[in-house]
């Protein structure tokens, strides 16, 4: 679940069930999916050994959902900029060289 990103309210992200799924089926290693409450997003995630990550081939379905477009647009524009990752307990933090961050909580965490 996406819990911290830019100035978006956590309640909005929780209500929209905003999430990034890195545990895609075994037959699709390196693939990810995401959803911010409307469109399905997808692409490739490559994790390095020293905390590096590269998101590429990022795409999305093209439905219009008035309540979700700002969050979706910001997420899909910023995800490829994330080049570092850090796992602390149930949290995954992605960060960009500019200091921008995305913080996720494990789906099974309250």
Secondary structure, 3 states (H helix, E strand, C coil): CEEEECCCCHHHHHHCCCEEECCCCHHHCCEEEEECCCCEEEEEEEECCCCEEEEEEEEECCCCCCCCHHHHHHHHHHHCCEEEEEEECCEEEEEECCCCEEEEECCCCC
